[in-house]
């Protein structure tokens, strides 16, 4: 393999055993180019805009500011503004295969408010990034569903931005001048793709040392934890659309299915009470953690800034209890807390590059957790040790998602990737 205030709206914590719930069974859809009646630079319906954007997701078109994709949609640059240009079917004459974040307003009308957005409109920061709006994820208009080409090392994707993130990031709403209504439309259903796991028992290995297996489907978030207390980490997945955790002790079936939190929350796992791995969520809108203990009680507290910050967990001080942390991808900074309570960070560590993916594990089998990052651009894990040294291992392919765990129970956390 060269490969943030909202409340919990539901805490349905029944731990019904569902050994028959097999994940990873969704069939891979055959990608196809968008087919519609629009002409280059002409009027285009919202449904066609969405279908054209979805075609890049289906084909997993990789981000590039220097490469253009030619197909039945036309020829368009493979970056954020290129995707929106393609979806809108603009006339690219005089452009470099699509407008830029700065020139987008010339093709569009600025809306009065984010609340005026309709599917097929764009949300643009003229200095940094633009995305295609596909609908609101909630009636309060606090989370926007979008399609984007995000950054190098990623492929076209559907995801969710919080309103707080859009406002604080200087994003403005725009409507394409040739967009026409075709009645109420819903965003196209995302294509589910099977997640295949490739795990290694050696931090220095560049290839999988264990047999690959399928577990979970996109848009689930892959996770790992010790759910039966045997000292070995096994696979799990979290569906952000339904707030559902799927936990497995082995194989390709979920032994436990738990619904916890709100759609769009960010999942986290840890031995909060020193027993087995338990579930939790971080709410970016409120900047609060909600952690479920083994007795079913829930501990909630505020920590960090919410927004785009990513949750991590670990036994940072080696006392046998796992506590939370956060990673700010804009500044490559970890904020680690030694107790699951509100308060300032006990450790602040800058590590990695902007937009790296945060990791945490016991790389050295010394009883406490250290930090690391995965850099998608070069498919490399960087694991930080107590003495300041770093283990760097190239592992996986473009578009893969990193995962770490103690796969064989030897006390060492090692790497893996999930490929879709």
N, C-alpha and C positions, 0 to 999 in steps of 0.2 A: 504493500500500500504506500504509494508515493504520496498515498492519500493523507403622594403627599396628608370644611373637614368632613370627610365622609365617615359613616358608621359601617360596621359590619352589617350587611343586610341579611346575611344568613350564616348560621353556624351549624349546619346540618352535619353532625359529626358521627353519624352512625358508621360503625366500622364493619359493615356487612361484608363477609367474605364472599368474594366473587371470583373464585378460581377459574370460572369459565369465561371471564372477561379477557379476551385475547386482544392485545393491542398489536398494531402493525399489520392489520389485515386489509387495510384500504388498498384498493387497486391503484396503481399508478396510472394517471390519466395521460392519454396521448396528447401532446401539445399540438396546437394548431394556431395559425395566424388569424388575426381578426378579419372578419369578412363583413363589410358594410357598404352603404351606398354613398358615402361621402367622397368628395374629390379633394385633391390637394388644395389646401387653403380655403375650401368651401365650408358651407354649413355642415355641422356634425351633431348628431344627437348625443345626449348624455350616455345612453346605453352603449353606443358605439365607442365613445371615449373610454368607458370602463372596460369594454371588451378588448380594445387595443392594448390598454395597459396590462390587463390580465395575461395577455399573450406573452409578454416578457417574463412574467412570473412563471408561467407554465414552462417556458424554455430555460429558466434560470440564467437569464442574460447577465453576464458579469459586468460589474462597474468598470468603466474606463473613460478617462477624459480624452484619450488619444485614439480610440478605436470606435468605428461606427458599424452598426448592424444593418445589413441590407436584406430585406425579404419583401413579402407582399404588402407590408405596412409602409414601405419606402426605405430610405436610408437616413438613419438618425444616430447621433452620437450616444454612446452607452453610459452617460452620466445622469445626474439628477434632472437637469433641465432638458437633456436629450430625451429622457423618458416622457416627460410632460409634452415636449414638442411632438413626439411620435403619437402620443395618445390624442392630442388635439388635431393631428394631421395637418400641421402647418406647412406652408410653402417655405422650404429652407433656402431658396435662392438668396445669395448674398450673406449667408450664414455659414458657420462651420458645422453643417449638418444638425442645426437646431439652435434655438435662442439660448441665452445664458440667464442666470439669475438676475443680472442687471438689465437685460433687454426684454425680459418677459412682459413687463408692464406695457410695452409697445404693442403687444398682441392681445391685450386684455383690458378689462375695466376693473378698477379697484372697488371692492365692496365696502359698505359702511361698517360692517362688523363681522367677526367670525361667525356669528349666529345667522348671517345671510348666506352662508355657504350651502351649495347643493352638490350632490355627487357629480364629479367631473370638473369641478373648479380646482384651482391651485392655491396653495399656501406657500408664500415666498418670502424668504429673507434675501434681499438683493445682494447681500455681501457674502452669503455662505451656502445656502441650500434651498431647494424647492421640492415640494411633494405634491402628489395628486390626491385630493380629498375624495373619499368614497362614501362618507356618511358619519353620523355621530354614533358613538357606541352607547350613549345613554341619553335619557330624556333631558337631563340637566345641561347637556352640551359641555361636559367636563373632559371628555375623551374623544379625540378625533381618529377615525379609521383612515389610514392613508396607504398609498402605494408609492414606493420610492426606489431609486438607486441610491444607496446610502454612502458608500465609501469604498476605497480599494480593498479587495479581498472579500467582497460580498457580492451577492447576486440580487436581482430585482426581487422585491419582497413586499408583502402586506404586513403592516404593523399598526400600532396605536401610539399617538402622541397625546400627552395631557394638555389641557388648555393652559395651565400654568406654565408649562414648558414653552408653548408657542408664544405666549404673551411676553414672557421674560426673554425669549430668544429673538424678539423683534420680527416675528413672522406676520405677514399681512395677507388678507384674502383677495384673490383675483378671479375674474370670470372671463373665459375666452370669448372674444367678440363674435365668433361664429358658432358658439354653442347654442343649440336649440332644444326646447323641451320635447320629450316624447312620452309624457305622462309619468306617473310615479315610477321610479326605478329603484331597484335595490342593487347594491354592489354585487358583482358576480361572486358566486360561492367559491371560496378558495379551494384550490386543488390540494387534496390531502396526499401526502407522500410518506411512505414508510421510512422510519428511522432505523438505520442499521448501525450497530455498535461495534467498534473496533478497539479493543482494550489491550494494554500491555502491562505486564508485571514488573517491567524494568524501566526506570526513569531514563536510562541511556539508550533504550531501544528506539529505532526509527520506524519499526513495523510492529504490527499487532502480534502478541505472543499467545493470545487466547482465541478460540474460534469465534468468528463474528456471529451476531444474532440480531434478529429484528425485534424491536419493542417500541411502541408508540408511533404516532403519526404527527406530521406538522399540522397545526402550529404549536404542538405541545413543546414544553421546555424540558429537556432531559436533566435528571438529577440522580444522585446516588447517596445511599445511606445504609447503616446497619440496622435493619428493622426487626430482626429476631434475636439480636444480642450475641451472635456467634463470633463476632470479631471480624467478619467479612462484609464489605460493602457490596450491595447489589443495586440493580437498576430501578429507577422510578421515573415518572413523567408527570408534568402538571399542564392541564389544559387551561390557558388563560381566558378562553371564551366561556367556560362553564365553572371556573374556580374549582376544578376537580383534580385531586392527586390520585395517581395510580402507583401503588407500591408493590414490588415483587421481591420475593426471597430467592427466586431462582427461575430459570426458564423464561418463557415468553408470555406468561400469564400473570395478571395482577392478582395477588392474594388479598389485597385490601384496596377499597376505593373510598375516598373521603372527600366531601365537598366542604370547602372552608374559604371564607373571604369573599371578595367581590371580583367580578370579571375585570381583567386588566391589572390585577395585583401581581406582584413579583414574588415567586416562591422562594422559600429557604427551608433547609432541614438542619436539625441538630439535636444533640442529647441535652436538651434544656434542663432536665432534672437529673442528669447523670445516668440515665438508663439507656434505652434504645433511641434510635433516631426518631424524632417527632417532626410534625409538619409546622409550618408557619408561613406568614405572608408579610410583605412590606407594601404599604399603600403609598404610592408616590404623591398622591394629591394631598395627603395629610402629613406625610413624613413620619408615619407610625408603624411600628412592628406589632403584629398579633401572633403570639407563639402558643401553640397548643401543647400542654403537658401530657404525660402518660395517663394521668387520672382524669383527663377530659377538661380540666380547668384551662383558662386562657389568660395569659399575661400580655398586657398591652402597654406600650410606652412610646413616647416620641424620641426619635433620634435622627439627626441629620437633616438635610435640606430637601429630601424628596426629589421631585423633578426627574432627571435622567440618572440619578445615582442608583447603583446596583447593589443589592444585598449580598453579603457573604457571611459565613459563620465559621467559628473555630474555637478550640481551647487555647486561647492566646497566652494564658499565664500558667498552663499546665496543672490546674487544680482539679481536673476531671470533669468539669462542666463546660459545655459549649455555649458561647455567647455570640452576639451579633457584631457585624461590622458593615461598613459601606465603602463603596469605591466610586469616586468621581471620575468618569471617563474623560472629561474635558481637561483635567489637571493631572491625571494618572496618580491620584492620591487615595490611599486607604485610610479610613478612620475606624479604629478598632476599639470596642468597649469590653471591659472585663466583667461586667455584670449586665444582666438583662433588665436594665432600668434606664430611665431618662437621665441624661447627663452628658458631659463633654466626652470626647474620645480620650481613652487612656493612652493610645498610641496613634501617631499620625506618621504615615510612611509614604513617600513618593516613590513610585516604582513603575517602570514600563514607559510606554509611549501613549499619547492621547488616543483614546478609542480602543485601547487594548481591552481584552476580556479578562476580568479578575478571576483568580483561582485561590484556593486555600487548602492546605493539607499538611500532614506530618511527613515531610520529605525524608527526615533523618531518623525516624523511629525513636525520638527522644521524649515523647509524652506531651508535646505541645504543638500547636499549629503555626505554620509559617505561611507567608503569602507567595503569590506568583501571578504571572499573567500569560495569556496566549495572544500572540500577535498574528491576526489573520493574514496580513500582507505577505508574511514569509512562512506561514504555517508552523510557527515555532513556539514551544513551551519554554518559559523562563521561570525557574523555581529558585526562590531566594532562601539561603541558609543562614543560620545564626551568626556565622563568622563573616557574613557579608559576601561570600562567594555565590555564584549563580550557576545552576545547571541549565544549559540550553539544549533542547532536543527538537530537531525538525520532525514533525509527525502530522500526517493528514494532508488534505488537499484543499484547494480553494472552495469556500462555501461550507466546509465542515464546522461542526460545533464542538468545542472542547469539553471534556468531562474528566474529573479526577476521582480516585477512590482507592481503597485498599482491597484490591480484587481477590487476593489469595490469602488474606488474614495474616500476613507476615509482619504487620506493623508499619509498613512503608506505604505511603500514598504515591500512586503512579498515574500515568496519563492514559487518555483514550480520546477518541473522537467519534462523533455521530455523523453519519453521512446520509443525505436524503437524495 
